[in-house]
Amino acid sequence: MFEQLKNIDTAFKHVRLFSFIIIGACVFTCCFTLLQSFQLIRQTQARIYILSNGKALEAYAAERKDNIPVEAKDHVKMFHHYFFTLDPDDKMILTTVTKALYLADISAKQQYDNLKENRYYSNIISGNISQDIEPDSITIDLDQYPYYFRYYARQRIIRATSVVMRSLVTEGYLRNVARSDNNSHGFLIERWSTLENKDIKTIYR
């Protein structure tokens, strides 16, 4: 009888050990499944689908820090494009300059006011002058904040009798701000100034 009880006790211990193993395996399986599910949801949320010309294109979300160099250069490029691309139309000038002023602080507004006071825009309209700009290079120093930049470009001024090519070098600083419809990159140009703006050559037409 004692031998039978001993066998029952041993069997109970084995059953208990087996039960603990089963429960542990179930807990591990549940935790692993939950972890994999959260990772899958995170990966799915990182995917963005953009509709372009009737086609769905897949994009991936990324941290802002990964895109700072690209976004900063494009912000500087678009600001100068809006500020210096002009045609002899007062409404067009106002529209493009307004877009530029959303991307910069009071230093850009002061330069605009100076040009306006010196009748620069009036002369463009009365002389039927067009002006555009082509960037050569943009350098951004990400080791300091606000981020220092220097912009190098060629400016082309088209008149009825000639085309004037000018070199343009500007500098300033980029500060982080909230993104908006008028400022999609989330940067603001501060202390913007022109270092060089001189004639390179004149082509007579």
C-alpha positions as CSV (number, residue, x, y, z in Angstrom):
1,M,0.0,0.0,0.0
2,F,2.9,2.4,0.8
3,E,4.4,1.5,-2.5
4,Q,1.1,2.4,-4.3
5,L,1.0,5.8,-2.4
6,K,4.5,6.5,-3.3
7,N,3.8,5.8,-7.0
8,I,0.7,8.1,-6.8
9,D,2.9,10.9,-5.2
10,T,5.5,10.5,-7.9
11,A,2.9,10.5,-10.7
12,F,1.4,13.7,-9.1
13,K,4.8,15.4,-9.1
14,H,5.3,14.4,-12.8
15,V,1.8,15.7,-13.7
16,R,2.4,19.0,-11.8
17,L,5.8,19.4,-13.5
18,F,4.3,18.7,-16.9
19,S,1.5,21.2,-16.2
20,F,4.0,23.9,-15.2
21,I,5.9,23.2,-18.5
22,I,2.6,23.5,-20.5
23,I,1.6,26.7,-18.7
24,G,5.1,28.2,-19.3
25,A,5.0,27.3,-22.9
26,C,1.6,28.8,-23.3
27,V,2.7,32.1,-21.6
28,F,5.8,32.2,-23.8
29,T,3.8,31.6,-26.9
30,C,1.2,34.3,-26.0
31,C,4.0,36.9,-25.2
32,F,5.8,36.0,-28.4
33,T,2.6,36.3,-30.5
34,L,1.8,39.7,-28.9
35,L,5.3,41.0,-29.5
36,Q,5.2,40.0,-33.2
37,S,1.7,41.5,-33.5
38,F,2.9,44.9,-32.1
39,Q,5.9,44.8,-34.5
40,L,3.7,44.0,-37.5
41,I,1.3,46.9,-36.5
42,R,4.2,49.3,-36.1
43,Q,5.6,48.3,-39.6
44,T,2.2,48.6,-41.1
45,Q,1.7,52.1,-39.6
46,A,5.0,53.2,-41.0
47,R,3.8,52.6,-44.5
48,I,2.2,55.5,-46.3
49,Y,0.4,55.2,-49.6
50,I,0.3,58.2,-51.9
51,L,-2.1,58.5,-54.8
52,S,-0.3,60.0,-57.8
53,N,-1.8,60.2,-61.3
54,G,-4.3,57.4,-60.3
55,K,-1.5,55.1,-59.0
56,A,-1.0,54.1,-55.4
57,L,2.7,54.6,-54.5
58,E,4.1,53.2,-51.3
59,A,6.2,55.4,-49.0
60,Y,7.7,54.8,-45.6
61,A,7.6,57.1,-42.6
62,A,11.0,58.1,-41.1
63,E,12.3,60.0,-38.2
64,R,12.7,63.7,-38.8
65,K,16.4,63.5,-37.8
66,D,17.0,61.2,-40.8
67,N,15.7,63.8,-43.3
68,I,17.1,67.0,-41.8
69,P,19.9,67.5,-44.4
70,V,17.5,66.9,-47.4
71,E,14.6,68.9,-46.0
72,A,16.9,71.8,-44.9
73,K,18.5,72.1,-48.3
74,D,15.1,72.0,-50.0
75,H,13.8,74.6,-47.7
76,V,16.6,77.0,-48.5
77,K,16.3,76.2,-52.2
78,M,12.6,76.9,-52.3
79,F,12.9,80.1,-50.3
80,H,15.4,81.5,-52.8
81,H,13.4,80.3,-55.7
82,Y,10.3,82.1,-54.5
83,F,12.2,85.2,-53.5
84,F,14.2,85.6,-56.7
85,T,12.0,84.2,-59.5
86,L,10.1,87.2,-60.8
87,D,8.1,88.1,-63.9
88,P,6.7,91.5,-64.9
89,D,3.4,91.0,-63.1
90,D,2.6,92.6,-59.8
91,K,0.2,89.9,-58.7
92,M,2.7,87.2,-59.6
93,I,5.5,89.0,-57.7
94,L,3.3,89.4,-54.6
95,T,2.3,85.7,-54.7
96,T,5.8,84.3,-54.9
97,V,7.4,86.8,-52.5
98,T,4.6,86.0,-50.0
99,K,5.4,82.3,-50.3
100,A,9.1,83.1,-49.6
101,L,8.2,85.3,-46.5
102,Y,6.4,82.3,-44.9
103,L,9.8,80.5,-44.9
104,A,11.9,83.2,-43.2
105,D,11.8,85.7,-40.4
106,I,11.9,89.5,-40.4
107,S,15.3,89.7,-42.1
108,A,13.7,88.6,-45.4
109,K,10.8,91.0,-44.9
110,Q,13.3,93.8,-44.4
111,Q,15.1,93.0,-47.6
112,Y,11.8,92.9,-49.5
113,D,10.8,96.2,-48.0
114,N,14.2,97.7,-49.1
115,L,13.8,96.4,-52.6
116,K,10.2,97.7,-52.8
117,E,11.2,101.1,-51.5
118,N,14.0,101.4,-54.1
119,R,11.4,100.6,-56.8
120,Y,13.1,97.4,-57.7
121,Y,9.8,95.6,-58.4
122,S,8.3,98.6,-60.1
123,N,11.3,98.6,-62.5
124,I,10.8,94.9,-63.2
125,I,7.2,95.5,-64.2
126,S,7.8,98.7,-66.2
127,G,10.9,97.3,-68.0
128,N,9.2,93.9,-68.8
129,I,12.1,92.1,-67.0
130,S,12.1,88.5,-66.0
131,Q,14.4,87.0,-63.4
132,D,15.1,83.5,-62.3
133,I,17.7,81.6,-60.3
134,E,19.6,78.4,-60.5
135,P,21.3,77.0,-57.4
136,D,24.9,75.9,-57.6
137,S,25.3,74.4,-54.1
138,I,23.9,74.6,-50.6
139,T,25.9,73.9,-47.5
140,I,24.3,73.1,-44.2
141,D,26.2,72.9,-40.9
142,L,24.3,70.4,-38.7
143,D,26.9,70.5,-35.9
144,Q,25.4,73.7,-34.5
145,Y,21.8,74.8,-33.8
146,P,20.3,76.9,-35.3
147,Y,21.7,75.3,-38.5
148,Y,24.0,77.6,-40.4
149,F,23.6,77.5,-44.2
150,R,25.3,79.2,-47.2
151,Y,23.6,79.3,-50.6
152,Y,25.5,79.7,-53.9
153,A,23.5,80.4,-57.1
154,R,23.5,82.0,-60.6
155,Q,20.9,84.7,-61.1
156,R,19.6,85.5,-64.6
157,I,18.0,88.8,-65.5
158,I,16.3,88.9,-68.8
159,R,15.7,92.2,-70.4
160,A,14.5,93.1,-73.9
161,T,18.0,93.8,-75.2
162,S,20.2,91.7,-72.9
163,V,20.6,88.8,-70.5
164,V,22.6,89.5,-67.4
165,M,24.2,86.7,-65.4
166,R,24.9,87.4,-61.8
167,S,26.5,85.4,-58.9
168,L,24.5,85.2,-55.7
169,V,25.8,84.1,-52.3
170,T,23.6,84.3,-49.2
171,E,23.8,83.0,-45.7
172,G,21.5,82.5,-42.7
173,Y,20.4,80.1,-40.0
174,L,17.6,77.5,-39.9
175,R,15.4,77.1,-36.8
176,N,12.8,74.3,-36.3
177,V,9.2,75.4,-36.3
178,A,5.8,73.6,-36.6
179,R,5.0,72.3,-40.1
180,S,2.1,74.0,-41.9
181,D,0.6,74.3,-45.4
182,N,2.7,77.3,-45.9
183,N,5.8,75.8,-44.4
184,S,5.9,72.1,-45.1
185,H,9.5,71.5,-44.0
186,G,9.1,72.9,-40.6
187,F,12.1,75.3,-40.8
188,L,12.4,79.1,-40.5
189,I,15.3,81.1,-42.0
190,E,16.8,83.6,-39.6
191,R,19.3,86.4,-40.0
192,W,19.3,86.0,-43.7
193,S,21.8,88.2,-45.6
194,T,23.4,88.6,-49.0
195,L,27.1,88.2,-49.1
196,E,27.6,88.6,-52.8
197,N,25.4,89.7,-55.8
198,K,27.6,90.8,-58.7
199,D,27.5,90.7,-62.5
200,I,29.4,87.8,-64.2
201,K,28.6,88.5,-67.8
202,T,26.1,90.2,-70.1
203,I,24.8,88.6,-73.3
204,Y,23.3,91.1,-75.8
205,R,20.3,89.9,-77.8
